[in-house]
Amino acid sequence: MFSEWNSFIPMARLLYSLLFYCLTPLILLKLWMRGRQSPEYRRRWGERFGFVRRLSGERPIWIHAVSFGETMAIIPLVEKLLAEHPQIPVFITSMTPTGSARVQTHFGDRVGHAYCPYDLPCALARFHRRIRPRSCVIVETELWPNLIHSCAKRGVPVLVTNARLSARSAAGYQRFRWLTRPMLREVSRLAVQNREDAERFIALGLAPDILQVTGSIKFDIAAPEGVAAEAAKLRAAWGIERPVIIAASTHDDEESQLLDLYRNLQSRYHQLVLILVPRHPERFAMIYDQSVKAGFRTCRRSVSPLPAADCEVYLGDTMGELMMLYSAADIAFVGGSLIERGGHNPLEPAMLGKPVLMGPHVYNFHQIVNTMEQELALQVVTGAEALQQVIAELLDHPEQARAMGIRGRACIESNRGALDKQLALVKQLAGLDE
């Protein structure tokens, strides 16, 4: 029976690979269509098939951070790695233009960078020949069968770091357990954020002895230098006495709800400012038009770094400035949570001492949200109407808002430490712990 299962594994991966090859034209068509709003999706396609610049010298540590959020999470770890082992190159791959832009903006030429090759055997073989990684670090749960197998067959250890696995994602992996189980057997180490997610990985077939619960490195964040000073300039431009709320990392169907909510609040809080930061850059122009058509005096960060004093809606349409915009606000709503997207990172505004609100859909950050709720540092609301009521309560009682922000900072401080644990695993697998 065991030998029959072993013989099935290569066949399962072969069928998966054939399906991926067949779907590749549709994937490229989708990229092209997305490029109508964000031209970066139409560039550098060769990298997605492994055509990257060949590296010479020391073999690099390959870090795969799929998008903007994962890139932000891994920055402190990479900075420590570069500081402690400057002779070892780091090569970071992304899948999205926003993730790519963040790598290039933050690190410049201190790291190598490219889009990650698609999960095709030929593309991955080409990538390995040109990069020759000494180890592979996958951030969170970007698990691809051929990517992990390509490392295993070449003796490249794979660490999945800061891993999380929601119940929904676990159910999805379970449906394809004929691919999931053999893939997890080829992972060298897995650093998971909490015990609940650890149990889900084990249920999928991960060997318990390669798993370590380290906590989330997202608690080890720090505000970029100059954030407070830039935020103060914004507040001065609006008028320091004006209350400010921010709705960040918002998605389609959320902005319309938030603009309606803002209109309702304005009838009572006439000087209220709304900072609106859509998650995806290709939607910036559309949301600006939506806000203008709704009758709001709307300013764009990219056009008006210092807004007019009568600005009502300030559109954060630049990259890498979210922390500064959080710092300029009094109350923070974290998007992707009024709709079923699973929510985004609530720790950034909490670290800045802001009271944090989220909608009911928070499964991407379930454990972090639970931790913050228990510390009374975050409030989950049932929908837009409830969100409006809570914002009004915090505006009426600023001392409650301040206390909530203080608890958020304390929550982050008490949960720090995952960064050093995960850095130790990265160095161990790369052979740097001697």
C-alpha atoms as one frame of an Amber mdcrd trajectory, in Angstrom:
protein
   0.000   0.000   0.000   2.800   2.418   0.942   4.687   1.706  -2.298   1.506
   2.325  -4.295   1.063   5.718  -2.568   4.693   6.633  -3.254   4.277   5.807
  -6.932   1.116   7.930  -7.034   2.890  11.044  -5.742   4.952  11.719  -8.917
   1.865  11.035 -11.055  -0.197  13.494  -8.971   2.445  16.199  -9.364   2.699
  15.421 -13.099  -1.053  15.866 -13.547  -0.908  19.082 -11.521   1.965  20.371
 -13.672   0.169  19.521 -16.922  -2.900  21.367 -15.698  -0.763  24.390 -14.752
   0.856  24.413 -18.225  -2.606  24.305 -19.810  -3.820  27.189 -17.643  -0.745
  29.372 -18.231  -2.240  31.213 -21.252  -5.264  32.142 -19.136  -2.988  33.304
 -16.308  -1.079  35.529 -18.739  -4.359  36.853 -20.148  -5.429  37.774 -16.617
  -2.109  39.594 -16.094  -2.649  41.488 -19.334  -6.171  42.466 -18.320  -4.987
  43.672 -14.920  -2.369  45.691 -16.772  -5.086  47.971 -18.123  -5.296  49.562
 -14.676  -1.797  48.761 -13.400   0.752  48.668 -16.281   3.345  46.936 -14.085
   1.418  43.680 -14.535   2.423  43.742 -18.224   6.142  43.998 -17.538   8.950
  41.583 -16.668   7.046  38.469 -17.719  10.312  36.670 -18.390  11.036  36.602
 -14.658   7.801  34.677 -14.101   9.299  31.908 -16.246  12.685  31.862 -14.505
  14.536  34.242 -16.836  16.347  36.183 -14.126  19.824  37.642 -14.089  22.393
  34.950 -13.360  24.171  35.395 -10.024  27.822  34.662  -9.321  29.736  34.423
  -6.073  28.182  33.297  -2.810  24.944  31.359  -3.028  22.087  33.542  -1.753
  19.313  32.974   0.736  16.132  33.003  -1.339  13.184  34.660   0.414   9.746
  34.496  -1.184   7.329  37.190   0.034   4.329  37.031  -2.250   2.940  40.565
  -1.905   3.148  43.888  -0.095   1.982  42.602   3.296   4.443  39.712   3.428
   7.245  42.012   2.284   6.509  44.468   5.083   6.483  41.615   7.588   9.862
  40.245   6.512  11.758  43.570   6.297  13.026  43.536   9.927  14.266  39.946
   9.553  16.092  40.728   6.309  17.647  43.844   7.828  19.041  41.791  10.717
  20.286  39.131   8.331  22.100  41.690   6.173  23.632  43.336   9.245  24.873
  40.079  10.822  26.004  38.334   7.615  26.829  40.989   5.018  28.847  38.468
   2.993  25.770  36.320   2.277  23.535  37.709  -0.483  19.766  37.761  -0.122
  17.440  37.300  -3.090  13.763  38.236  -2.633  10.952  37.194  -4.954   7.433
  38.596  -5.141   4.309  37.865  -7.145   2.722  41.328  -7.273   3.915  44.755
  -8.468   3.167  46.242  -5.030   5.399  43.683  -3.326   8.105  44.189  -5.946
   7.975  47.960  -5.588   8.292  47.724  -1.809  11.381  45.498  -2.053  13.047
  47.867  -4.516  12.105  51.020  -2.608  13.237  49.761   0.790  16.333  47.722
  -0.063  17.558  49.166  -3.363  20.557  47.181  -4.571  21.253  45.659  -1.138
  19.276  42.558  -2.165  18.593  40.782  -5.438  15.014  40.811  -6.606  12.697
  39.342  -9.249   9.185  38.055  -9.668   8.867  34.472  -8.481   8.672  31.931
 -11.306   5.348  30.234 -11.834   4.952  26.771 -10.334   6.153  25.117 -13.550
   9.045  22.615 -13.484  10.865  24.233 -16.424  10.593  27.756 -14.988  11.775
  26.643 -11.553  14.691  24.641 -12.995  15.804  27.721 -14.930  15.514  29.875
 -11.818  17.606  27.439  -9.741  20.341  27.303 -12.383  20.641  31.071 -12.418
  20.232  31.853  -8.701  21.649  28.690  -7.032  19.989  29.393  -3.636  21.510
  27.906  -0.489  18.109  27.875   1.236  14.546  28.973   0.584  12.425  30.953
   3.040   8.711  31.164   2.265   6.870  33.896   4.162   3.510  32.930   5.668
   1.664  30.278   3.623   2.561  30.626  -0.043   2.877  26.882  -0.640   3.394
  25.570  -4.174   4.081  21.848  -4.801   6.618  22.229  -7.609   8.457  25.109
  -5.944   9.006  23.091  -2.785   9.850  19.925  -4.729  12.342  21.811  -6.920
  14.213  22.798  -3.750  14.026  19.322  -2.194  15.432  17.553  -5.261  18.390
  19.989  -5.294  19.096  19.728  -1.583  17.911  23.290  -0.871  16.261  23.326
   2.594  12.872  25.033   2.772  11.691  27.041   5.775   8.112  28.294   5.908
   8.320  31.201   8.313   5.642  33.224  10.104   3.219  30.579   8.858  -0.508
  30.832   9.427  -3.359  28.623   8.289  -6.976  29.651   8.683  -9.718  27.044
   8.932 -10.873  28.067   5.451  -7.395  27.627   3.929  -6.920  24.307   5.732
 -10.170  23.026   4.234  -8.941  24.045   0.782  -5.621  22.246   1.208  -7.458
  19.197   2.548  -9.494  18.926  -0.648  -6.213  18.495  -2.535  -4.490  16.339
   0.066  -3.030  14.157  -2.700  -0.790  17.172  -3.429  -0.683  18.760   0.009
   0.657  15.803   2.009   3.691  15.027  -0.181   4.412  18.753  -0.469   4.480
  19.200   3.318   6.799  16.171   3.658   9.411  18.075   1.625   9.367  21.150
   3.902  12.463  21.249   6.126  11.128  23.455   8.952   7.933  25.384   9.609
   7.702  28.282  12.071   4.041  28.780  12.856   2.441  31.781  14.537   0.303
  29.916  17.084  -0.715  26.493  18.379  -4.117  26.555  16.680  -2.533  26.913
  13.232   0.080  24.309  14.175  -2.642  21.734  14.759  -4.122  22.467  11.353
  -0.761  21.873   9.658  -0.312  18.591  11.506  -3.800  17.492  10.452  -2.770
  18.124   6.837   0.211  15.795   7.191   3.085  17.951   8.449   5.492  16.032
  10.686   5.259  17.521  14.220   9.024  17.330  14.747   9.768  19.945  12.056
   7.239  22.423  13.458   7.968  25.216  15.928   5.502  27.709  17.391   7.319
  31.064  17.406   4.586  33.687  17.404   4.197  36.300  14.687   7.044  38.535
  13.540   4.410  41.155  12.791   4.514  42.017  16.497   8.177  42.988  16.051
   7.379  46.041  13.961   8.767  49.536  14.440   7.682  52.858  12.990   9.896
  54.167  10.170  11.993  57.183  11.022  10.286  60.527  10.438   6.720  59.170
  10.486   5.549  61.371  13.372   7.025  64.542  11.860   5.375  63.964   8.471
   2.065  63.157  10.142   2.246  66.384  12.135   2.598  68.348   8.888  -0.612
  66.792   7.613  -2.475  67.578  10.810  -1.276  71.167  10.657  -2.451  71.521
   7.049  -5.961  70.324   7.922  -6.109  72.161  11.209  -4.935  70.470  14.382
  -8.377  70.727  15.977 -10.052  68.602  13.259 -10.707  64.926  14.153  -9.320
  62.404  11.635 -10.326  58.819  10.892  -8.493  56.520   8.511  -9.878  53.593
   6.521  -6.864  51.643   5.270  -6.302  48.691   2.922  -9.863  48.928   1.651
 -11.351  46.840  -1.167 -14.135  47.052  -3.699 -17.562  47.378  -2.031 -15.957
  48.795   1.122 -15.232  52.334  -0.081 -18.869  53.013  -0.948 -19.935  51.902
   2.531 -17.230  54.020   4.136 -18.121  57.139   2.141 -21.775  56.754   3.163
 -20.682  56.263   6.768 -18.503  59.370   6.533 -21.387  61.438   5.162 -23.559
  60.375   8.113 -20.821  61.240  10.612 -20.222  64.614   8.959 -23.737  65.742
   9.808 -22.685  65.611  13.456 -18.915  66.130  13.277 -18.649  68.919  10.713
 -14.843  69.142  10.737 -14.210  65.391  10.423 -11.516  64.270   7.946 -11.477
  60.836   6.283  -8.183  59.364   5.070  -9.011  56.652   2.541  -6.278  54.206
   1.459  -7.354  51.550  -1.093  -5.401  48.304  -0.948  -4.567  48.126  -4.661
  -2.916  50.990  -6.597  -4.831  50.247  -9.796  -8.009  51.384  -7.980  -6.681
  54.769  -6.820  -8.092  56.785  -9.723 -11.469  55.062  -9.560 -11.866  55.720
  -5.832 -10.852  59.357  -6.300 -13.599  59.750  -8.917 -16.065  57.966  -6.640
 -15.318  60.336  -3.774 -15.580  63.444  -5.978 -18.890  62.263  -7.473 -20.178
  61.728  -3.941 -19.673  65.464  -3.419 -16.655  65.428  -1.102 -13.762  67.848
  -1.407 -11.138  65.208  -2.180  -7.353  65.554  -2.232  -4.816  63.021  -3.494
  -1.598  62.468  -1.565   0.300  62.072  -4.844  -0.883  65.517  -6.024  -1.269
  67.396  -2.734   1.291  66.213  -0.172  -0.052  68.965   2.072  -3.824  69.130
   1.546  -5.980  72.235   1.464  -7.490  73.240   4.781 -11.000  72.474   3.497
 -10.092  68.924   2.358 -12.654  66.361   3.497 -11.450  63.083   1.993  -7.694
  62.573   1.684  -6.841  59.735  -0.692  -3.650  57.886   0.224  -2.608  57.007
  -3.324   1.119  56.528  -2.742   3.076  53.445  -1.732   5.046  52.962   1.470
   3.353  55.769   3.431   0.606  53.881   5.231   2.324  54.103   8.622   2.611
  57.860   8.284  -1.071  58.137   7.356  -2.020  55.966  10.335   0.036  58.284
  12.515  -1.943  61.285  11.247  -5.283  59.771  12.306  -7.165  59.569  15.604
  -9.104  56.369  14.868  -8.128  53.541  12.489 -10.334  51.139  10.547  -8.491
  48.232   8.870 -10.114  47.126   5.630 -10.737  43.857   3.881 -12.956  43.094
   6.855 -16.359  44.551   5.935 -16.317  42.126   3.009 -15.120  38.523   2.925
 -11.425  39.170   2.266 -10.236  38.160   5.711  -8.903  41.525   6.850  -5.428
  43.060   6.918  -2.787  43.761   9.530  -4.186  45.594  12.604  -0.822  45.822
  14.358   0.504  48.822  12.425  -2.031  51.353  13.748  -1.945  49.725  17.194
   1.818  50.203  17.387   1.229  53.923  16.765  -1.212  54.088  19.662  -4.404
  54.273  17.597  -7.678  52.606  18.552  -8.301  49.899  15.935 -11.630  48.823
  14.455 -12.337  45.983  12.021 -15.355  44.406  10.365 -16.537  40.840  10.982
 -14.302  39.117   8.391 -10.900  38.805  10.069  -9.910  35.185   9.403  -6.538
  36.156   7.873  -5.517  37.602  11.256  -7.757  35.537  13.494  -5.221  34.892
  16.260  -3.816  38.422  16.284  -7.309  39.910  16.370  -8.280  37.595  19.228
  -5.182  38.590  21.185  -5.872  42.286  20.681  -9.568  41.890  21.530  -8.688
  40.158  24.780  -6.473  43.120  25.658  -9.290  45.559  24.718  -6.986  47.037
  22.079  -9.240  46.292  19.078 -12.974  46.118  18.468 -14.637  43.971  15.810
 -17.942  45.364  14.553 -20.718  43.564  12.714 -20.960  45.932   9.758 -20.887
  49.516   8.507 -23.736  50.711  10.730 -22.060  49.341  13.851 -18.736  50.807
  12.694 -20.350  54.249  12.467 -21.730  53.926  15.996 -18.373  52.921  17.479
 -16.529  55.731  15.677 -19.069  58.218  17.027 -18.604  56.866  20.544 -14.824
  57.214  20.313 -15.122  60.734  18.887 -17.437  61.671  21.775 -15.086  60.101
  24.340 -11.489  60.757  23.231 -10.201  59.457  26.566 -11.591  56.010  25.637
  -9.843  56.196  22.273  -6.539  57.107  23.938  -6.863  54.268  26.461  -7.562
  51.797  23.663  -4.461  52.990  21.808  -2.317  52.634  24.934  -3.552  49.061
  25.374  -2.683  48.348  21.737   0.914  49.436  22.225   1.177  47.364  25.388
  -0.225  44.321  23.581   2.444  44.580  20.907   5.244  44.995  23.431   4.143
  41.910  25.367   4.098  39.735  22.236   7.447  40.670  20.718  10.209  38.085
  20.290   9.215  35.991  17.269  11.711  37.816  15.062  14.790  36.474  16.838
  13.369  32.930  16.926  12.617  32.926  13.219  15.934  34.562  12.342  17.701
  31.722  14.188  15.862  29.177  12.006  16.758  31.090   8.826  20.443  31.083
   9.792  20.362  27.445  10.826  18.976  26.250   7.497  21.364  28.488   5.572
  24.337  27.051   7.490  25.110  30.348   9.246  24.616  29.279  12.862  28.067
  27.805  13.384
